[in-house]
Amino acid sequence: MPLFYNPLEAAAHRLSVVPPMFDYFGAMGLHALVAAARTGVFDALRERPSTAGDLAAALGLDPHATGVLLRALTGLGYLRVRGGRYRLTRTARRWLTTGSTTSLLPGLVFWERTARVLWPGLEQAVRDGAPARPFYASLADDPELSRSFHAWTAAVAARQAPAAARRIPVPRDARLVLDVGGGHGLFSLALLRRHPRLRATVIDLPDALPPAAAHPRLTPRAGSFLEDDLGSGYDVALLFNIVHGLNDEEAARLLRRVAAALDPGGVVVVGDQFGDSLMPGRASRALVHLLDLNYLVTVGGRVRGLAEVTGLLRAAGFGRVRHRRPLGSPTTELAIARKPLR
Ligand SMILES: C[S@@+](CC[C@H](N)C(=O)[O-])C[C@H]1O[C@@H](n2cnc3c(N)ncnc32)[C@H](O)[C@@H]1O
């Protein structure tokens, strides 16, 4: 929530005069956003500022309840009100309207579903050290969770892939890219657009793959990157948002398999959140730690620091690891290394 304490409120929290109510109420803020998105409030206010009554009439909602929702959203920093007319703040316009090119609405649906379906297993995961139920099994049983997960990863990738592709050092005579768990294929597509001689294979679970017609030089392949043959002769391997979803043994095994699939001199790119190199600041650290908790309760993976990822790459046989932070991709950083020539 785009909420900032004023000095008096901050002091009250520091001195613990008030209880940590925002954490108790945090889930309510999420549900308020989901209700507003699903009833069309954000999109309608993008068209024109409106009173609660006019908005309720236009969207077929209860007028009193609409006013209550609008006031809550105003308090949370998503709306402003003047003379009884509500308008979107820049945050709501940018991230929460369907017309916006930076819309992360699919993420709202995914995170709400994740909080509702998967996070109740947190207590058990903390007792056991592993998720109560494997994430991909939950996706198979829950079409909305599955749809929203793939829509969310695609929405994030659409923003980040062009910047990431600019930072990937593709060898001059490279021909083949392996996109490991590449899902929608958007990271490969960004690379193919920059390098007309490249072809890419995206390996992923069947439901995640793009259609074969997505691009003439992109081949979707259904399979498990941990179990099935990855093929060989690749010049570049992409692992975007993959390593955080694996436990230590799986991560080490996957990187060894990727090293074996690359030709000597081939480049591996791990794109992920590196917990130890993000923006300094309590709020950023808190977000990373919550994400770490999310990986624990959902996939049984974790946020790793750059040093840990470097260690995994070196143990798999890769050479010096370079760290890149693509502009326009604040949360996904790159660790890039080459397979030695011999
Ligand atoms: C967090 S998503 C990342 C997708 C894409 N690389 C990106 O960064 O947007 C993880 C992907 O790995 C895939 N995946 C998970 N386990 C897999 C496995 N054992 N074999 C193949 N794909 C797998 C998922 O289906 C999903 O598409």
The ligand as a Gaussian input file, in Angstrom:
#p B3LYP/6-31G(d) Opt

LIG

0 1
 C        8.317000     -18.396000     -11.874000
 S        7.967000     -19.122000     -13.419000
 C        9.135000     -18.304000     -14.457000
 C        8.712000     -18.234000     -15.883000
 C        9.657000     -17.403000     -16.767000
 N       10.979000     -17.987000     -16.831000
 C        9.723000     -16.008000     -16.211000
 O       10.730000     -15.605000     -15.614000
 O        8.727000     -15.280000     -16.376000
 C        8.659000     -20.747000     -13.270000
 C        8.440000     -21.575000     -14.502000
 O        9.089000     -22.836000     -14.346000
 C        8.214000     -23.848000     -14.796000
 N        8.601000     -25.101000     -14.120000
 C        8.569000     -25.382000     -12.800000
 N        9.038000     -26.614000     -12.554000
 C        9.372000     -27.137000     -13.759000
 C        9.955000     -28.368000     -14.166000
 N       10.263000     -29.320000     -13.274000
 N       10.188000     -28.563000     -15.483000
 C        9.868000     -27.608000     -16.404000
 N        9.342000     -26.401000     -16.062000
 C        9.096000     -26.179000     -14.761000
 C        6.841000     -23.345000     -14.449000
 O        5.812000     -23.969000     -15.192000
 C        6.979000     -21.848000     -14.759000
 O        6.655000     -21.555000     -16.093000

